Amino acid sequence: MKIDPKPNPSSLTWRPEPDKPAPGVARVLIVAGSDPVAGAGLQGDLKVVTALGGYAMTAVTAITVQDTRAVGDVVPLDPELVAAQMRACLADVGADCVKLGMLANRAIVRAVVAVLADHPGLPLVADPVLAGTGGGILLEAGGLEQYRKELLPRVTLLTPNLPEAAALTGLTVETPEQMREAARALRDLGAGAVLLKGGHLAGGMARDWLESDTARRWFEDARLPGTGFHGTGCTLASAIATGLAQGLGLDEAIERARAWLRAAMVGSLALGGGQRLLWHG
């Protein structure tokens, strides 16, 4: 089914009754940390989902102090508060897909898993945010073990980069062949599918490897010049989650998300003193 990524709001019939939502709007619940410069984290995710025609909700896991150069501080929220935010959104508005970003610590991972256990059929895209590109630990060591054992078996699609895949599997992940091996290992840990991002590979091509029940393939594009971009991992995962929420198949959702991310990178802005900020508009 072909989905218009930017539906015309005038085509949606106005319905004042609260129990009759606007038809055709995919709902995405984002569970992630806050990024004050709004290039990554839940603020960036909100922009992505909205730009692609979905309706985004958020459950905040942590407050960070960061900019385009570095992460200065991370303050996790109370796990029960994180869970309560998720339950409020799911019980009232509902969701067609959940996107997980930064979860900060073991207690928050367990709280998120407990909420998801009540929604076993809900698609889940997880970007295992372990550290900021500019530094700063975004998931403590104890949380990594909980992530591996309790969360991975519930994930529809996992979108790690090479260092994240290495941390989750204990493998060295530095070459294309090692990427394929790590993706298989992550599926053995329970992930339904894995899109392993190869941005850390050397060379002129940006290569991502998909390992799923129906596909084992590369997605490739020529690497864009520049010194780095803020929020690419968050953006890609949120764009894929929006596609799945809209009824796209996994391959099609990834293709559209990668193309949209590339456009956001081409239009990126050098507003700060570090990485370029994606143009989500």
C-alpha positions in Angstrom: 0.0 0.0 0.0 1.4 3.4 -1.0 1.5 5.9 1.8 1.6 9.6 1.1 4.3 10.8 3.6 2.7 14.2 3.9 -1.1 13.9 3.8 -3.1 17.0 3.1 -4.7 18.0 6.5 -7.7 19.4 4.6 -8.5 15.9 3.4 -9.1 14.8 7.0 -12.7 15.1 8.1 -13.2 17.2 11.2 -14.7 15.1 14.0 -15.2 16.9 17.3 -16.0 13.6 19.2 -13.0 12.6 21.2 -13.6 8.9 20.6 -13.3 9.4 16.8 -9.7 10.2 15.9 -8.8 11.6 12.5 -8.6 8.7 10.0 -5.3 7.7 8.5 -2.9 9.2 11.0 -0.3 6.8 12.3 0.6 7.2 16.0 4.2 6.8 17.2 5.1 6.8 20.9 8.7 8.0 21.4 10.5 6.9 24.6 13.7 8.8 24.8 15.8 11.5 26.5 15.6 15.2 26.0 18.1 17.0 23.8 18.0 20.8 24.4 19.4 21.7 21.0 16.6 19.6 19.5 18.7 17.8 16.9 18.5 14.4 18.5 16.5 12.8 21.3 12.8 13.1 21.6 12.8 16.7 20.2 14.4 15.5 17.0 12.1 12.5 16.9 9.0 14.7 17.2 10.1 16.6 14.1 10.7 13.4 12.1 7.4 11.8 12.8 5.5 15.0 12.1 7.3 15.7 8.9 6.5 12.2 7.6 2.8 12.6 8.4 2.5 10.7 11.7 1.3 11.8 15.1 4.1 11.7 17.7 3.8 11.3 21.5 6.7 11.2 24.0 7.7 9.6 27.3 10.7 11.4 28.6 13.4 9.1 30.2 16.1 11.7 31.1 17.1 15.3 30.9 20.4 15.9 29.2 22.7 19.0 29.1 24.3 18.8 25.6 25.0 20.9 22.5 26.4 20.2 19.1 29.8 19.5 20.6 29.4 17.3 23.7 27.1 15.9 26.4 27.7 17.7 29.6 25.2 16.0 32.1 22.5 13.4 32.2 19.7 13.3 34.8 17.5 10.1 34.5 13.9 10.4 35.5 12.2 8.2 38.0 11.4 4.8 36.3 7.8 4.8 37.5 7.3 8.3 36.0 8.6 7.0 32.7 6.2 4.0 32.8 3.3 6.3 33.8 4.0 8.5 30.8 3.9 5.5 28.5 0.8 4.1 30.0 -1.0 7.4 29.7 -0.3 7.7 26.0 -1.1 4.0 25.2 -4.3 4.0 27.2 -5.7 7.2 25.8 -4.4 7.9 22.3 -2.9 4.5 21.6 0.0 3.7 19.3 0.8 2.0 16.0 4.5 1.8 16.8 6.9 2.5 19.7 10.3 4.0 19.1 12.9 3.6 21.9 15.9 5.9 22.2 18.0 6.7 25.3 16.9 4.7 28.4 19.7 5.8 30.7 19.8 3.0 33.3 18.8 -0.5 34.4 15.7 0.6 36.3 14.2 2.5 33.3 14.9 -0.4 31.0 13.0 -2.7 33.3 10.1 -0.2 33.7 9.8 0.1 29.9 9.9 -3.7 29.5 7.1 -4.0 32.0 4.9 -1.6 30.1 5.6 -3.2 26.8 4.7 -6.6 28.2 1.1 -5.4 28.3 1.2 -4.7 24.5 2.8 -7.8 23.0 1.7 -7.1 19.4 2.9 -3.5 19.2 5.8 -3.0 16.8 8.9 -1.7 18.5 11.9 0.0 16.9 14.8 0.4 19.3 17.8 2.6 18.7 20.2 1.4 21.5 21.7 4.8 22.5 24.7 4.0 24.6 26.8 7.1 24.3 26.6 10.5 22.7 28.6 11.2 19.5 30.3 14.0 21.3 30.9 11.8 24.4 28.9 11.1 27.5 27.5 7.7 28.7 23.8 7.5 27.9 23.1 3.9 29.2 24.9 2.7 32.3 26.7 -0.7 32.3 24.0 -2.4 34.4 21.4 -1.2 32.0 23.2 -2.8 29.1 22.7 -6.3 30.5 19.0 -5.6 31.1 18.7 -4.3 27.6 20.3 -7.4 26.2 18.4 -9.9 28.2 14.9 -8.4 28.7 14.4 -5.8 26.0 16.0 -7.3 22.8 13.5 -10.3 22.7 10.6 -7.8 22.4 12.2 -5.6 19.6 10.8 -5.7 16.1 13.8 -3.8 14.7 17.1 -2.9 16.3 19.1 -0.1 14.8 22.6 -0.1 16.4 25.8 1.5 15.1 29.0 -0.5 15.1 30.2 0.4 18.7 26.7 -0.3 20.0 26.6 -3.7 18.3 30.0 -4.5 19.7 28.9 -3.6 23.2 25.7 -5.7 23.0 27.4 -8.8 21.5 30.9 -8.6 22.8 32.2 -9.0 19.3 34.7 -6.9 17.3 32.6 -5.1 14.7 34.9 -3.2 12.3 34.4 -4.8 8.8 31.4 -5.6 6.6 31.8 -9.3 7.4 31.9 -8.6 11.1 28.8 -6.5 10.7 26.9 -9.5 9.2 28.2 -11.7 12.1 27.1 -9.2 14.7 23.7 -8.8 13.2 23.2 -12.6 13.3 24.3 -12.6 16.9 21.8 -9.8 17.8 19.1 -11.8 16.2 20.2 -14.8 18.3 19.7 -12.7 21.4 16.1 -12.2 20.3 15.8 -9.1 18.1 13.2 -9.7 15.4 15.3 -7.9 12.8 18.5 -5.8 12.9 19.6 -2.8 10.7 23.3 -2.5 11.6 24.5 1.0 10.6 27.9 1.2 9.0 28.6 4.8 9.4 31.9 4.0 11.3 33.3 2.0 8.4 36.1 3.5 6.4 35.5 4.3 2.7 33.4 6.4 0.5 30.1 4.4 0.9 27.6 4.6 3.7 26.6 1.0 4.2 23.9 -0.5 6.4 23.2 -4.2 6.8 19.7 -5.6 7.3 19.2 -9.1 8.8 15.6 -10.2 9.1 13.4 -13.3 8.4 12.8 -12.2 4.9 15.9 -10.2 3.9 19.7 -10.2 4.3 20.9 -7.2 2.3 23.0 -4.0 2.1 21.6 -0.5 1.8 24.2 1.7 0.3 24.7 5.4 -0.6 27.7 7.5 -1.4 29.0 9.1 1.8 28.3 12.8 2.2 31.2 15.2 2.8 31.4 17.0 6.1 32.6 16.8 9.7 29.6 15.1 11.2 25.9 15.4 11.8 24.0 15.5 15.1 21.1 13.1 15.6 21.3 10.8 12.5 20.7 7.6 14.5 17.6 9.0 16.2 16.3 10.4 13.0 16.7 7.1 11.0 15.0 5.0 13.7 12.1 7.4 14.1 11.6 7.6 10.3 11.5 3.8 10.1 9.1 3.6 13.1 6.8 6.1 11.3 6.8 4.0 8.2 5.9 0.8 10.1 3.1 2.7 11.9 1.8 3.7 8.5 1.7 0.2 7.3 4.8 0.0 5.2 6.8 -3.2 5.0 10.2 -3.3 6.7 12.3 -2.9 3.5 10.1 -0.1 2.2 10.1 1.7 5.6 13.9 1.6 5.7 14.3 2.7 2.1 12.1 5.8 2.7 13.8 6.6 6.0 17.3 6.5 4.6 16.3 8.7 1.6 14.6 11.2 4.0 17.6 11.2 6.4 19.9 11.9 3.4 17.8 14.9 2.4 17.9 16.1 6.0 21.7 15.8 6.0 22.0 17.6 2.6 20.0 20.5 4.0 21.7 20.4 7.4 22.7 23.7 9.2 26.0 24.7 10.8 24.4 26.6 13.7 26.7 25.6 16.5 30.3 25.0 17.1 30.3 21.2 16.6 28.3 18.8 14.4 25.8 20.0 11.8 22.1 20.0 12.8 19.8 18.1 10.5 17.1 20.0 8.7 13.9 18.1 9.6 11.7 20.4 7.7 
